Amino acid sequence: MNVPLLDLKAQYTLLKKEMLPAIEAVLESQYFINGPAVKELEDLIAQYSGTKAAVGVSSGTDALLACLMSLNIGPGDEVITTPYTFFATAGCVWRAGAKPVFVDIEPDTYNIDTTKIAAAVTKKTRAIMPVHLYGQMADMDPILAVAKQHNLYVIEDAAQAIGSTQNGRKAGSLGTCGCFSFFPSKNLGGLGDGGMVVTQDEALAERLRECRNHGSHPKYYHKWVGANFRLDTLQAAGLIVKFRHLENWHAARRANAARYNAFFADVPDIITPVVREYNQTIYNQYVIRVPRRDACLEHLKKNNIGCEIYYPVAMHVQECFAPLGHKPGDFPTAQKASQETLALPIYPELTDEQLRYVAEKVIEFVKS
Ligand SMILES: *Cc1c(COP(=O)(O)O)cnc(C)c1O
C-alpha cells in the first residue's frame, strides 16, 4: 500500500466537473487582476469567519507582512510570537524591520503559552502574533487581555486554521486581524499561492487594500509604500469552487483524527493531539509524539507512508535569527517538540484501509 501525506489528485478528480468551468470563465473574461471572483471570495470568507471585511492577498506570508505594514509596525518595534511555527510568522516580523520576541509553547497543544506573554512585553512591544498551529486556535482570551492592558495589536496567524473555532468564535475574527493561507496543502488550498486577511476594522481593511496595491489611493497617488500583494482572479475562482466543500473536508479530517485516536488509545507511547474542550480544530495536520521519532519517520517512509516533521528546527535556533542571540535551551518546550513530533496523513480522501495501514505501521514501530 502507498499512502501519501496529502493526495490533491484525489480531490481534483472529485472536483474536476466544477473546477474547469470556473477556470474557463476567467479565461473567457481575460479579467486576471481584481476580477469579480476576488470580491466574491472576500465576501464568502468574511461571512464565514464572522468578520466585517476580508482582503484577498497573494499568499499567507504576504497577508502577515501586509498586516504589519498596514499597522505601521517596523524598525524599533517588537512583536511577540511563538518559536514553534512555519518560518513565515517570524520571517515577516523580521522583513518588516521589527524584532520577533519569542515566547515558549504549551507542551500539549504546541500553541503559544499565554501565561508567559505578559513577561515578554516591553515598551517596544506593538503586537502579539499567535499562531493557531495545526488547525487549533491558541487560547485567545488571555492574549486579548494582555493586548488590551498594554494597547497592543493582535495579528492571528490563522494560516492553518480557517474555519476553526473557540467557544464558537471563528479563527481570525478575534484579534485586530487574522491571516489565512491558500497554499495547496492548507484545508482550503488554491491552485498555487494565495492568502487573505480578515478584520472587524473597516479602516484597517482599507489600508490593506491600499497596501496590496503599492499603497496607492487614488490610483497613481502614493501616501505610503505598499507592494504588489494582490490575489489573482484565477486563484479566487478556483477557491470559490473549493470553498463549497470546506466544511465537509473539515468533518472528514475530524473523523480521520477520531479513527487514529481510537487506534492509538491503548498505546501509551504514542501521544495523540490534545484539543481543548472550548476548541474545535480543523486538523490541518494530525501530529503525534513518538519515542525515537526520526527512526519512526524512516520506518513509515520505508513502508510508503508520507509523513513529515512540522517543524524540525524551532525559530530561535534558525541561522538567520542568530543576531537575536538565542541558545537552543531558551525555549525548551519548542525545542523538545521539534525533536519529537510527527505528522501523519489526515487528508479528507484518505480511505479506511489507508488510515488503518498507517496506524498499524506506527504501532508496529513503537512496539518493536
Ligand atoms: C502556510 C503558513 C504560512 C504562510 O502561508 P503561504 O501561503 O505559504 O505564504 C504562514 N504561517 C503558517 C503558520 C503557515 O502554516
The ligand as a MOL file (V3000), in Angstrom:
LIG
                    3D

  0  0  0     0  0            999 V3000
M  V30 BEGIN CTAB
M  V30 COUNTS 15 15 0 0 0
M  V30 BEGIN ATOM
M  V30 1 C 1.3620 28.1860 5.4480 0
M  V30 2 C 1.6950 29.1000 6.5660 0
M  V30 3 C 2.0590 30.4400 6.3780 0
M  V30 4 C 2.3880 31.0200 5.0290 0
M  V30 5 O 1.4520 30.8680 4.0650 0
M  V30 6 P 1.8870 30.8840 2.5000 0
M  V30 7 O 0.5790 30.9850 1.8180 0
M  V30 8 O 2.6060 29.6030 2.2420 0
M  V30 9 O 2.7330 32.0740 2.2920 0
M  V30 10 C 2.2340 31.2460 7.4770 0
M  V30 11 N 2.0970 30.7610 8.7280 0
M  V30 12 C 1.7680 29.4880 8.9630 0
M  V30 13 C 1.6000 29.0330 10.3620 0
M  V30 14 C 1.5820 28.6080 7.8970 0
M  V30 15 O 1.2830 27.3370 8.1400 0
M  V30 END ATOM
M  V30 BEGIN BOND
M  V30 1 1 1 2
M  V30 2 1 2 3
M  V30 3 2 2 14
M  V30 4 1 3 4
M  V30 5 2 3 10
M  V30 6 1 4 5
M  V30 7 1 5 6
M  V30 8 2 6 7
M  V30 9 1 6 8
M  V30 10 1 6 9
M  V30 11 1 10 11
M  V30 12 2 11 12
M  V30 13 1 12 13
M  V30 14 1 12 14
M  V30 15 1 14 15
M  V30 END BOND
M  V30 END CTAB
M  END
